[in-house]
Amino acid sequence: MKNIKIYSTPTCVYCKMAKEFFKKHNVAYTEHNVAEDDAAREEMINKTHQLGVPVIDVDGEVFVGFNRSELEKAIGVK
């Protein structure tokens, strides 16, 4: 199983879409709310050098934003 982290905020529509995508495909992930968690926000900024969410880390491959087709490839679902 892949190690997946999503850095998100509660009001982000694309974050919600990404989480729904993972749920639909029964993919486990760890969520980090960067609006409340300063350490997670710093970690996200260090990975991407920006503040945009969602940031999705799939075994070290980082995606900024919700790109369904790229995530499907990365986690092996359709």
Contacts in CASP RR format, 6 or more apart in sequence:
PFRMAT RR
TARGET T0000
AUTHOR 0000-0000-0000
METHOD contacts of the structure
MODEL  1
MKNIKIYSTPTCVYCKMAKEFFKKHNVAYTEHNVAEDDAAREEMINKTHQ
LGVPVIDVDGEVFVGFNRSELEKAIGVK
1 28 0 8 1.000
2 27 0 8 1.000
2 58 0 8 1.000
2 59 0 8 1.000
2 74 0 8 1.000
2 75 0 8 1.000
3 57 0 8 1.000
3 58 0 8 1.000
3 59 0 8 1.000
3 60 0 8 1.000
4 22 0 8 1.000
4 27 0 8 1.000
4 28 0 8 1.000
4 29 0 8 1.000
4 30 0 8 1.000
4 56 0 8 1.000
4 57 0 8 1.000
4 58 0 8 1.000
4 59 0 8 1.000
4 75 0 8 1.000
5 29 0 8 1.000
5 30 0 8 1.000
5 31 0 8 1.000
5 32 0 8 1.000
5 56 0 8 1.000
5 57 0 8 1.000
6 15 0 8 1.000
6 18 0 8 1.000
6 19 0 8 1.000
6 22 0 8 1.000
6 29 0 8 1.000
6 30 0 8 1.000
6 31 0 8 1.000
6 32 0 8 1.000
6 54 0 8 1.000
6 55 0 8 1.000
6 56 0 8 1.000
6 57 0 8 1.000
7 32 0 8 1.000
7 34 0 8 1.000
7 40 0 8 1.000
7 41 0 8 1.000
7 43 0 8 1.000
7 44 0 8 1.000
7 53 0 8 1.000
7 54 0 8 1.000
7 55 0 8 1.000
7 56 0 8 1.000
7 57 0 8 1.000
8 15 0 8 1.000
8 18 0 8 1.000
8 19 0 8 1.000
8 31 0 8 1.000
8 32 0 8 1.000
8 33 0 8 1.000
8 34 0 8 1.000
8 53 0 8 1.000
8 54 0 8 1.000
9 15 0 8 1.000
9 33 0 8 1.000
9 34 0 8 1.000
9 35 0 8 1.000
9 53 0 8 1.000
10 33 0 8 1.000
10 35 0 8 1.000
12 53 0 8 1.000
12 54 0 8 1.000
14 53 0 8 1.000
14 54 0 8 1.000
14 65 0 8 1.000
14 66 0 8 1.000
15 53 0 8 1.000
15 54 0 8 1.000
15 66 0 8 1.000
17 66 0 8 1.000
18 54 0 8 1.000
18 56 0 8 1.000
18 65 0 8 1.000
18 66 0 8 1.000
18 71 0 8 1.000
19 29 0 8 1.000
19 31 0 8 1.000
21 27 0 8 1.000
21 66 0 8 1.000
21 68 0 8 1.000
21 71 0 8 1.000
22 28 0 8 1.000
22 29 0 8 1.000
25 75 0 8 1.000
25 77 0 8 1.000
27 75 0 8 1.000
27 77 0 8 1.000
32 40 0 8 1.000
32 43 0 8 1.000
32 44 0 8 1.000
33 40 0 8 1.000
34 40 0 8 1.000
34 41 0 8 1.000
34 44 0 8 1.000
34 53 0 8 1.000
41 51 0 8 1.000
44 51 0 8 1.000
44 53 0 8 1.000
44 55 0 8 1.000
45 51 0 8 1.000
47 55 0 8 1.000
47 57 0 8 1.000
47 62 0 8 1.000
48 55 0 8 1.000
48 62 0 8 1.000
48 64 0 8 1.000
50 64 0 8 1.000
52 64 0 8 1.000
52 65 0 8 1.000
53 65 0 8 1.000
54 64 0 8 1.000
54 65 0 8 1.000
54 66 0 8 1.000
55 62 0 8 1.000
55 63 0 8 1.000
55 64 0 8 1.000
55 65 0 8 1.000
56 62 0 8 1.000
56 63 0 8 1.000
56 65 0 8 1.000
56 66 0 8 1.000
56 71 0 8 1.000
57 63 0 8 1.000
58 71 0 8 1.000
58 74 0 8 1.000
58 75 0 8 1.000
61 74 0 8 1.000
63 70 0 8 1.000
63 71 0 8 1.000
63 74 0 8 1.000
72 78 0 8 1.000
END
